[in-house]
Amino acid sequence: MASVDSWEVPGEPPLRLELVEMGHAEALERFERANREFFARHVSDRGDEYFEQFEHGLAALAEENRSARSLFFVAVDSGGEVVARVNVYDIDQPERTELGFRVAEHAEGKGVTTRAVQAALQVAGTRGVGTVAARASTANVASQRVLEKCGFVGTGQAERPAGSSKDFVGYRKDL
């Protein structure tokens, strides 16, 4: 589905970055369910409640986009399938702005995540974001590589996300 707030992402395979809105509900839930076990191996499982409250949670994300508090994106391939998510949280609080991302297991290793993150950071920069923090599991070398390819610099051990038992390393990038 084409979004009013969408950006073509240069490179191959074809990719479009779109700000999350309620029209993404079906495709986004399909993405999350299809990759649930894959994501759980890298961070933690969101649990059944996440899916039980999916539309309510999506509505909250769409509202954050509309109110310019955060930037929640989906990366969509040429067939309209959501292949990645990129979130730039708390853009209204510069000391707390943080990047997060996920990619479909079948799209891993194809440059999709790096391209989507770069595009999201460009949009964030146009919205006044100056510095972005990020973190990756110490075991998730692929996510660490994405951050490094996008110009992030390591900052040492980072706090674990809620619900995760894995160790994390922090990153920072000035836009």
Salt bridges, closest charged atoms under 4 A:
GLU18 OE2 - ARG16 NE 2.49
GLU18 OE1 - HIS24 NE2 2.55
GLU26 OE2 - ARG30 NH1 3.37
GLU29 OE2 - ARG33 NE 2.96
GLU32 OE2 - ARG46 NH1 3.37
GLU32 OE2 - ARG85 NH1 2.69
GLU32 OE1 - ARG102 NH1 3.27
ASP45 OD1 - ARG36 NE 2.73
ASP48 OD1 - ARG36 NH2 2.98
GLU63 OE1 - ARG66 NH2 3.18
GLU81 OE2 - HIS106 NE2 2.97
ASP90 OD2 - ARG96 NH2 3.65
GLU98 OE2 - ARG135 NE 2.90
GLU105 OE2 - ARG41 NH2 3.10
ASP167 OD1 - ARG160 NH2 2.64
